[in-house]
Amino acid sequence: MSNTELEFAERDREELLRMDNPVDLHCALGRFGLVLAGLPAAAIFYRLIFLLGGQNSRAVLVVAALMLLVGLFVGKQVGSGLADAVSAIERRQWPLMLAGSLAIGLLWGLATGGASGVLAFGIGAPIGAIIGAIVGAVAFPIFISLHRMLSRGGKIEASLLRPISFGVAAVIAGLILGL
């Protein structure tokens, strides 16, 4: 390692030691996957239920709630499971990292949206997968870029992770709701 690289590594180590509540990449992606599976999906369900007039149907509301719960669980698990892939692409040059994070977002969305959509009599799986892939492809490059800039030694401060996760997911949910 050169002197410059050693200085950067030492500075990262010092900043990591100053963190009050560091969160590793595995946990950060799990939390992000949970929030990303929740807010945009809730916005989509809200729009669909009121558009189709299903707000007075208990069956529709129960199915939507179950789909949301499945999405939350799968979003968190798949997000956590992608930590090794994200760690590998975060070390790449920016264009390669962005392309890789787009691919990771697509995979996350296909899995999460597809699993959630299965509860809609199976026919919702491809629709959920497509919508999830779009959401993931937009959200993951933003999140991974911010994580790369703000993390030290692969860990990010929890007080930074929360607004990033909620902010990215809330902006997408707002776009869905037309706000």
C-alpha positions as CSV (number, residue, x, y, z in Angstrom):
1,M,0.0,0.0,0.0
2,S,1.1,3.5,-0.7
3,N,1.3,6.2,2.0
4,T,-1.8,7.8,0.7
5,E,-3.8,4.5,0.9
6,L,-2.5,4.0,4.4
7,E,-3.5,7.4,5.4
8,F,-7.0,6.8,4.1
9,A,-7.3,3.5,5.8
10,E,-6.2,5.0,9.1
11,R,-8.7,7.9,8.7
12,D,-11.5,5.3,8.0
13,R,-10.5,3.3,11.1
14,E,-10.5,6.4,13.3
15,E,-13.9,7.5,12.0
16,L,-15.2,3.9,12.5
17,L,-14.1,4.0,16.1
18,R,-15.9,7.3,16.6
19,M,-19.3,5.9,15.5
20,D,-21.9,5.5,18.3
21,N,-23.9,2.8,16.6
22,P,-22.2,1.3,13.5
23,V,-24.2,-1.0,11.3
24,D,-22.6,-3.5,9.1
25,L,-23.5,-3.9,5.4
26,H,-25.5,-7.1,6.0
27,C,-27.7,-5.4,8.6
28,A,-28.0,-2.1,6.7
29,L,-29.2,-3.9,3.5
30,G,-31.7,-5.9,5.5
31,R,-33.1,-2.7,7.0
32,F,-33.1,-1.0,3.7
33,G,-34.8,-4.0,2.0
34,L,-37.5,-4.0,4.7
35,V,-38.3,-0.3,4.4
36,L,-38.1,-0.4,0.6
37,A,-40.5,-3.4,0.5
38,G,-42.9,-1.6,2.8
39,L,-43.4,2.0,1.8
40,P,-43.6,1.8,-2.0
41,A,-45.7,-1.4,-1.8
42,A,-48.1,0.3,0.7
43,A,-48.4,3.2,-1.7
44,I,-49.2,0.8,-4.6
45,F,-51.8,-1.1,-2.5
46,Y,-53.4,2.1,-1.4
47,R,-53.7,3.4,-5.0
48,L,-55.0,0.1,-6.3
49,I,-57.5,-0.5,-3.5
50,F,-59.0,2.9,-3.7
51,L,-58.9,2.9,-7.5
52,L,-60.7,-0.4,-7.7
53,G,-63.1,0.5,-4.9
54,G,-61.9,-2.4,-2.7
55,Q,-61.6,-0.3,0.5
56,N,-64.8,-1.7,1.9
57,S,-63.9,-5.4,1.2
58,R,-62.3,-7.2,4.1
59,A,-61.0,-9.9,1.8
60,V,-59.2,-7.3,-0.4
61,L,-57.7,-5.6,2.7
62,V,-56.6,-8.9,4.2
63,V,-54.9,-10.1,1.0
64,A,-53.2,-6.7,0.6
65,A,-52.0,-6.9,4.3
66,L,-50.7,-10.4,3.8
67,M,-48.9,-9.4,0.6
68,L,-47.3,-6.5,2.4
69,L,-46.1,-8.7,5.2
70,V,-44.6,-11.2,2.8
71,G,-42.9,-8.4,1.0
72,L,-41.5,-7.0,4.2
73,F,-40.1,-10.4,5.2
74,V,-38.7,-11.3,1.8
75,G,-37.3,-7.7,1.2
76,K,-35.4,-7.9,4.4
77,Q,-34.0,-11.4,3.8
78,V,-33.0,-10.8,0.2
79,G,-31.5,-7.4,1.1
80,S,-29.4,-9.1,3.8
81,G,-28.5,-11.9,1.4
82,L,-27.1,-9.5,-1.1
83,A,-24.5,-8.1,1.2
84,D,-21.6,-10.0,-0.3
85,A,-22.5,-8.9,-3.8
86,V,-22.9,-5.3,-2.7
87,S,-19.6,-5.4,-0.9
88,A,-17.9,-6.6,-4.0
89,I,-19.4,-3.9,-6.3
90,E,-18.8,-1.0,-3.8
91,R,-15.1,-1.4,-4.3
92,R,-15.4,-1.0,-8.1
93,Q,-15.1,2.2,-10.1
94,W,-18.3,4.3,-10.0
95,P,-19.7,3.3,-13.4
96,L,-19.3,-0.4,-12.7
97,M,-20.7,0.1,-9.2
98,L,-23.8,1.8,-10.5
99,A,-24.3,-0.8,-13.2
100,G,-23.9,-3.6,-10.6
101,S,-26.2,-1.9,-8.1
102,L,-28.8,-1.6,-10.8
103,A,-28.5,-5.4,-11.4
104,I,-28.7,-6.1,-7.7
105,G,-31.8,-3.9,-7.4
106,L,-33.4,-5.7,-10.2
107,L,-32.8,-9.1,-8.5
108,W,-34.0,-7.8,-5.2
109,G,-37.2,-6.5,-6.8
110,L,-37.9,-9.6,-8.8
111,A,-37.6,-11.7,-5.7
112,T,-39.5,-9.4,-3.3
113,G,-42.3,-8.4,-5.7
114,G,-42.7,-11.8,-7.1
115,A,-43.0,-13.4,-3.6
116,S,-45.5,-10.8,-2.5
117,G,-47.5,-11.1,-5.7
118,V,-47.9,-14.9,-5.3
119,L,-50.6,-14.3,-2.7
120,A,-52.8,-12.5,-5.4
121,F,-53.9,-15.9,-6.7
122,G,-50.5,-16.5,-8.3
123,I,-51.2,-14.0,-11.2
124,G,-49.8,-11.2,-9.1
125,A,-46.3,-12.8,-9.1
126,P,-45.2,-11.5,-12.5
127,I,-46.8,-8.1,-12.0
128,G,-45.3,-7.8,-8.5
129,A,-41.9,-9.0,-9.9
130,I,-41.9,-6.3,-12.6
131,I,-43.0,-3.5,-10.3
132,G,-40.5,-4.7,-7.6
133,A,-37.7,-4.8,-10.2
134,I,-38.4,-1.2,-11.3
135,V,-38.5,0.0,-7.6
136,G,-35.3,-1.9,-6.9
137,A,-33.5,-0.7,-10.0
138,V,-34.2,2.9,-9.0
139,A,-33.6,2.6,-5.3
140,F,-30.5,0.4,-5.0
141,P,-28.1,2.5,-7.0
142,I,-29.1,5.5,-4.9
143,F,-28.7,3.6,-1.6
144,I,-25.5,1.9,-2.5
145,S,-24.0,5.2,-3.7
146,L,-24.8,6.9,-0.4
147,H,-23.6,3.9,1.6
148,R,-20.3,4.0,-0.3
149,M,-19.8,7.6,0.5
150,L,-20.9,7.5,4.1
151,S,-19.6,4.2,5.4
152,R,-16.3,3.5,7.0
153,G,-14.7,0.1,7.1
154,G,-17.9,-1.4,5.7
155,K,-20.1,0.1,8.5
156,I,-22.4,3.0,8.5
157,E,-23.7,5.0,11.5
158,A,-27.3,4.0,12.3
159,S,-28.3,7.7,12.6
160,L,-27.3,8.0,8.9
161,L,-28.8,4.7,7.8
162,R,-32.3,5.5,9.0
163,P,-32.9,8.8,7.0
164,I,-31.2,7.3,3.9
165,S,-33.4,4.2,3.9
166,F,-36.6,6.0,4.7
167,G,-35.8,8.9,2.4
168,V,-35.1,6.8,-0.7
169,A,-38.2,4.6,0.0
170,A,-40.4,7.6,0.8
171,V,-39.5,9.5,-2.3
172,I,-40.4,6.4,-4.4
173,A,-43.7,6.0,-2.5
174,G,-44.4,9.7,-3.0
175,L,-43.9,9.3,-6.7
176,I,-46.3,6.4,-6.8
177,L,-48.9,8.4,-4.9
178,G,-48.4,11.4,-7.2
179,L,-47.3,13.8,-4.4
